[in-house]
């Protein structure tokens, strides 16, 4: 992960935590692996306590705002513990990939 990606994710997390409780945040995908292209998105896994439409909008709006500031597309994968334990998210192969290659920030 390069220095700009670290700066982007630090600002994103700081601003997000000022609005909602965040249990876990990880970077995954090509930027986490260090093999991203200039136009690659910044994949972010976010585990929150509660997820509803309002929380999703906060996250998506902030991802757009911070991404626009730094010329990065921030793609989010947002989950709750409950979704992981009892929902289809727990069986999603993407979750496994996030846990194995994701960088905790």
MARROKE-99203 format. One line per 4 residues: number of its first residue (from 1); their letters; for each residue x, y, z of N, C-alpha, C, CB. Coordinates in pm, 1 decimal, m for minus. Glycine has a CB too. Example, Ala and Ser with C-alpha at 12.3 -4.5 7.8 and 13.67 -1.06 7.14 Angstrom:
MARROKE-99203
1) AS) 1319.0 m569.0 780.0 1230.0 m450.0 780.0 1320.0 m330.0 780.0 1130.8 m447.3 904.6  1285.0 m225.0 708.0 1367.0 m106.0 714.0 1290.0 3.0 787.0 1408.4 m59.8 572.5
END
This chain:
MARROKE-99203
1) XXXX) 85.1 m117.3 0.0 0.0 0.0 0.0 90.1 124.3 0.0 m97.0 m0.5 123.2  57.3 219.9 m85.5 143.2 337.7 m92.9 100.9 445.0 8.7 140.5 395.7 m235.0  182.3 548.5 20.1 158.6 653.8 119.8 28.0 727.8 97.5 272.4 752.5 118.6  m9.1 751.3 m29.4 m135.1 820.4 m55.7 m253.5 736.5 m10.8 m147.9 853.9 m204.3
5) XXXX) m249.1 605.8 m36.5 m356.6 517.2 8.9 m369.0 521.3 161.0 m331.3 372.6 m38.5  m255.9 523.1 230.7 m258.7 532.2 376.9 m320.8 663.5 422.8 m117.2 518.5 433.9  m287.3 770.8 356.0 m343.9 901.2 390.5 m495.0 901.4 366.3 m275.9 1013.4 308.5  m538.0 846.4 254.4 m680.3 839.3 221.2 m755.3 760.3 326.8 m701.0 776.0 82.9
9) XXXX) m704.7 641.9 360.0 m778.1 556.4 452.7 m777.5 611.7 594.2 m719.6 417.2 452.2  m670.8 678.4 633.5 m668.1 739.8 766.9 m772.8 849.7 778.1 m528.6 796.6 797.4  m781.7 934.2 675.1 m883.4 1039.7 678.5 m1023.1 979.8 674.6 m864.3 1137.1 561.1  m1043.0 880.9 589.0 m1173.9 816.1 579.1 m1215.6 758.1 713.6 m1171.6 705.8 472.4
13) XXXX) m1126.0 684.6 777.0 m1159.3 621.9 905.1 m1185.3 726.1 1013.7 m1046.8 528.3 949.0  m1101.6 825.6 1022.6 m1118.7 930.2 1123.7 m1254.1 999.1 1108.7 m1005.5 1033.7 1113.5  m1286.9 1034.6 987.6 m1414.1 1103.1 964.4 m1533.1 1010.0 985.1 m1417.9 1160.9 823.6  m1519.5 884.5 945.9 m1627.0 787.4 963.9 m1654.0 761.9 1111.3 m1592.8 656.7 893.8
17) XXXX) m1546.6 743.4 1188.9 m1563.2 716.7 1332.0 m1623.6 835.1 1406.9 m1429.6 680.4 1393.7  m1614.2 954.4 1351.3 m1677.7 1071.6 1412.1 m1829.1 1067.3 1392.8 m1620.3 1201.3 1352.2  m1876.0 983.8 1298.2 m2019.4 977.6 1268.0 m2087.1 849.4 1315.4 m2040.0 991.9 1120.6  m2015.3 736.8 1307.9 m2073.4 608.3 1347.5 m1966.4 521.0 1413.7 m2134.8 535.4 1224.4
21) XXXX) m2008.2 427.3 1500.2 m1910.6 334.5 1558.0 m1861.6 234.3 1452.6 m1972.4 259.5 1678.3  m1730.9 217.4 1444.7 m1669.4 123.3 1351.6 m1599.8 15.3 1433.4 m1568.6 195.3 1254.9  m1637.1 m110.1 1410.2 m1576.0 m221.1 1483.2 m1445.6 m266.3 1419.4 m1672.2 m337.9 1490.8  m1441.2 m261.3 1286.5 m1322.4 m308.2 1215.9 m1317.5 m242.5 1078.9 m1322.0 m463.2 1203.0
25) XXXX) m1197.6 m213.4 1033.4 m1179.7 m155.5 901.1 m1053.4 m215.6 840.5 m1171.1 1.0 907.6  m1065.5 m268.4 719.5 m953.4 m331.0 649.8 m949.0 m283.0 504.9 m964.4 m485.4 655.6  m829.3 m271.8 452.8 m807.3 m248.8 310.6 m779.5 m385.2 249.6 m688.6 m146.7 284.0  m840.2 m412.9 135.7 m813.2 m539.4 67.5 m806.6 m514.0 m82.7 m922.2 m646.1 101.2
29) XXXX) m775.0 m616.4 m156.3 m768.2 m602.7 m300.6 m630.6 m557.2 m347.6 m873.3 m505.7 m347.9  m626.6 m506.2 m469.3 m498.2 m475.2 m533.7 m417.4 m368.6 m459.8 m522.4 m429.4 m675.4  m483.4 m270.6 m401.0 m407.8 m166.7 m329.0 m345.2 m223.7 m201.9 m499.6 m47.0 m293.8  m412.9 m313.8 m135.3 m356.2 m377.0 m16.1 m239.8 m468.7 m53.8 m464.5 m456.8 59.4
33) XXXX) m253.3 m536.6 m166.8 m147.4 m628.0 m211.3 m27.8 m554.5 m270.2 m202.4 m724.8 m313.8  m50.0 m430.8 m311.8 58.5 m354.0 m371.0 73.4 m373.2 m520.1 185.5 m389.2 m305.2  m27.6 m431.1 m584.9 m19.0 m450.7 m729.8 m126.9 m372.3 m805.2 m30.5 m599.1 m762.9  m167.7 m260.4 m748.1 m272.3 m177.3 m808.0 m219.8 m98.3 m927.2 m330.0 m81.9 m704.0
37) XXXX) m310.6 m68.3 m1017.5 m283.0 23.0 m1127.6 m327.3 162.2 m1083.9 m356.0 m21.8 m1259.7  m290.6 261.4 m1159.8 m324.8 399.1 m1124.5 m475.3 418.7 m1105.8 m273.9 494.1 m1231.4  m556.2 350.2 m1184.5 m701.0 368.5 m1177.0 m772.4 262.1 m1092.5 m758.2 368.3 m1315.8  m698.3 181.6 m1018.2 m759.5 80.1 m931.5 m834.7 146.6 m816.9 m652.2 m16.4 m876.1
41) XXXX) m944.8 82.9 m778.3 m1019.0 136.9 m664.5 m953.4 95.4 m533.5 m1165.3 89.9 m668.1  m994.5 161.8 m427.7 m946.2 132.3 m292.4 m1058.1 55.9 m222.2 m906.4 264.9 m212.7  m1040.5 m75.2 m207.9 m1142.3 m161.5 m148.8 m1133.0 m155.5 3.2 m1126.9 m307.1 m198.6  m1246.7 m126.1 67.5 m1249.4 m109.3 212.7 m1358.7 m197.2 272.7 m1272.1 39.3 250.7
45) XXXX) m1320.0 m281.3 365.4 m1413.0 m363.6 443.7 m1441.3 m288.6 573.1 m1354.4 m508.1 472.3  m1569.2 m273.0 604.8 m1608.0 m200.3 725.6 m1708.6 m284.5 802.4 m1667.6 m60.0 691.0  m1676.0 m315.9 927.7 m1771.2 m384.5 1015.2 m1826.6 m282.3 1112.6 m1704.2 m504.5 1091.1  m1959.8 m272.4 1115.5 m2027.5 m175.1 1200.3 m2121.0 m247.3 1296.3 m2105.6 m72.5 1115.1
49) XXXX) m2164.1 m176.5 1399.1 m2255.0 m232.4 1499.2 m2393.9 m252.1 1440.0 m2262.4 m141.1 1622.9  m2441.2 m149.3 1371.9 m2577.8 m147.7 1319.0 m2572.4 m96.9 1175.4 m2672.5 m58.2 1407.1  m2649.6 m159.5 1088.4 m2648.5 m118.5 948.6 m2791.8 m101.3 899.2 m2572.7 m221.5 861.7  m2822.0 19.3 860.0 m2949.9 48.5 797.2 m2924.3 145.8 682.4 m3052.4 107.4 900.4
53) XXXX) m3030.2 192.1 620.9 m3016.8 280.1 504.9 m2938.8 407.5 538.5 m3154.7 316.6 451.0  m2967.1 466.1 654.1 m2899.6 590.3 693.3 m2749.5 569.3 710.9 m2960.0 644.7 822.9  m2710.7 458.9 773.0 m2568.7 428.2 792.7 m2502.0 403.7 657.7 m2551.1 304.5 885.3  m2567.6 329.1 570.3 m2512.6 305.6 436.0 m2489.8 437.0 362.0 m2606.7 215.3 354.6
57) XXXX) m2585.0 526.5 369.8 m2572.0 655.5 302.0 m2456.4 737.2 358.3 m2701.8 734.5 313.8  m2439.6 734.3 489.5 m2326.2 804.3 552.1 m2195.0 749.5 496.1 m2329.8 788.9 707.6  m2183.2 617.4 493.2 m2060.2 553.5 446.2 m2036.3 583.4 298.6 m2066.4 401.9 468.9  m2137.3 566.1 215.8 m2120.7 588.2 71.8 m2089.9 734.3 40.9 m2246.5 544.5 m3.5
61) XXXX) m2159.6 824.9 107.7 m2134.7 967.7 85.4 m1992.4 1005.6 125.8 m2236.1 1052.7 163.9  m1948.5 954.0 240.0 m1814.1 984.9 286.4 m1708.6 922.2 195.2 m1795.3 936.3 430.2  m1733.4 800.9 149.8 m1640.3 735.6 56.9 m1626.4 819.4 m69.8 m1688.4 592.0 21.9  m1736.1 870.4 m120.5 m1729.7 953.8 m240.6 m1653.5 1082.9 m211.0 m1871.9 985.9 m292.6
65) XXXX) m1685.9 1147.0 m99.2 m1624.1 1275.5 m65.3 m1472.2 1264.4 m47.6 m1686.6 1331.0 62.1  m1429.8 1168.5 31.1 m1285.8 1150.2 54.9 m1217.9 1101.4 m73.2 m1261.2 1049.5 171.4  m1281.5 1010.2 m143.8 m1225.3 961.7 m268.6 m1209.2 1072.8 m371.1 m1311.8 852.2 m325.0  m1307.0 1160.2 m380.5 m1299.4 1272.5 m473.8 m1183.1 1364.2 m438.3 m1431.0 1351.4 m473.9
69) XXXX) m1166.9 1389.2 m309.1 m1058.7 1476.9 m262.8 m922.4 1424.5 m307.6 m1062.2 1490.1 m109.6  m903.7 1292.7 m302.9 m774.0 1231.7 m333.8 m767.9 1162.7 m470.3 m739.7 1132.3 m227.5  m873.3 1178.1 m549.6 m880.6 1115.0 m681.4 m868.1 963.0 m670.2 m770.9 1170.4 m773.4  m942.6 906.0 m576.7 m948.8 761.2 m555.7 m1095.7 719.6 m552.6 m875.4 719.4 m422.9
73) XXXX) m1126.4 607.2 m612.6 m1258.6 548.6 m597.3 m1251.2 455.8 m477.1 m1305.0 472.2 m727.6  m1330.2 485.1 m374.9 m1334.1 401.3 m255.4 m1457.2 311.1 m266.0 m1337.8 488.5 m123.8  m1434.0 181.0 m274.4 m1541.3 81.9 m280.5 m1555.2 17.3 m143.6 m1513.4 m25.5 m390.4  m1676.4 13.5 m91.9 m1695.8 m36.2 44.0 m1771.2 m169.1 45.8 m1770.8 66.8 127.2
77) XXXX) m1733.3 m252.1 140.0 m1800.5 m378.1 170.6 m1835.7 m366.7 319.1 m1708.5 m507.8 138.0  m1962.3 m339.8 347.7 m2006.0 m306.7 483.2 m2088.2 m421.7 539.6 m2088.1 m175.3 484.5  m2053.4 m464.1 661.7 m2120.8 m576.5 725.9 m2138.3 m550.1 874.9 m2042.1 m706.5 703.7  m2221.5 m633.1 936.5 m2235.4 m636.1 1082.5 m2195.9 m775.2 1130.4 m2382.3 m600.1 1127.5
81) XXXX) m2169.6 m788.9 1260.3 m2140.8 m921.6 1317.3 m2257.1 m1016.2 1291.3 m2113.1 m911.6 1469.5  m2378.5 m965.6 1307.5 m2497.8 m1047.7 1289.5 m2506.1 m1103.4 1146.4 m2623.8 m965.5 1321.9  m2476.8 m1020.3 1047.9 m2479.1 m1066.1 909.1 m2374.6 m1174.4 884.8 m2455.8 m948.7 814.1  m2260.7 m1160.8 947.2 m2154.6 m1260.7 930.6 m2194.8 m1392.7 995.6 m2021.9 m1209.7 990.9
85) XXXX) m2253.5 m1384.7 1114.4 m2287.9 m1505.5 1189.9 m2409.6 m1578.3 1134.7 m2312.5 m1470.2 1333.9  m2511.6 m1503.7 1089.2 m2637.5 m1569.4 1052.8 m2681.0 m1547.3 908.7 m2745.4 m1522.1 1142.9  m2616.0 m1460.3 837.0 m2659.5 m1429.1 700.7 m2569.9 m1490.0 595.4 m2665.1 m1280.5 681.1  m2605.5 m1460.4 471.7 m2529.2 m1511.0 357.9 m2389.0 m1450.2 351.1 m2604.1 m1482.6 228.6
89) XXXX) m2370.0 m1335.1 413.0 m2238.9 m1269.5 410.5 m2130.8 m1361.2 466.7 m2243.1 m1138.2 489.9  m2165.1 m1435.6 569.7 m2067.5 m1525.7 631.7 m2014.8 m1631.8 536.9 m2128.6 m1592.6 750.9  m2093.4 m1666.9 435.5 m2052.4 m1768.4 338.2 m1995.2 m1706.4 210.6 m2170.7 m1857.5 303.2  m1991.6 m1576.5 204.8 m1943.1 m1507.1 85.5 m1791.6 m1526.3 71.2 m1978.4 m1356.0 92.1
93) XXXX) m1745.0 m1572.7 m42.9 m1600.8 m1591.2 m62.3 m1522.6 m1460.5 m48.9 m1574.5 m1652.4 m198.9  m1587.2 m1349.1 m74.9 m1519.8 m1220.2 m60.5 m1478.5 m1197.2 84.4 m1610.8 m1106.1 m108.7  m1562.1 m1237.4 178.9 m1528.5 m1221.3 320.1 m1402.3 m1299.7 354.5 m1645.5 m1266.7 408.9  m1391.8 m1419.5 303.6 m1272.0 m1500.2 327.2 m1148.0 m1430.7 271.4 m1287.7 m1639.7 263.8
97) XXXX) m1160.4 m1373.4 153.0 m1049.4 m1303.0 90.4 m1009.7 m1181.5 173.6 m1086.3 m1260.5 m52.4  m1108.7 m1108.6 224.4 m1082.6 m991.1 307.7 m1003.8 m1031.9 432.1 m1215.3 m921.8 348.0  m1044.2 m1141.8 493.6 m979.6 m1184.7 617.9 m837.5 m1235.4 593.9 m1062.4 m1293.6 685.1  m810.1 m1293.8 477.7 m676.7 m1347.1 453.1 m579.7 m1243.0 396.8 m685.8 m1463.5 358.6
101) XXXX) m629.1 m1154.4 310.8 m536.6 m1058.4 248.0 m554.7 m915.1 297.2 m554.1 m1061.6 98.4  m661.3 m889.7 371.2 m691.2 m753.9 414.7 m590.5 m700.5 515.2 m828.6 m748.7 473.9  m565.4 m571.1 504.9 m474.5 m502.3 596.7 m558.7 m424.6 695.9 m375.6 m407.5 520.2  m547.4 m460.1 820.9 m621.9 m393.9 927.9 m568.1 m252.8 948.9 m613.4 m475.4 1059.4
105) X) m657.1 m155.4 947.8 m615.4 m15.8 970.6 m699.5 47.5 1079.8 m626.7 67.0 840.8
END
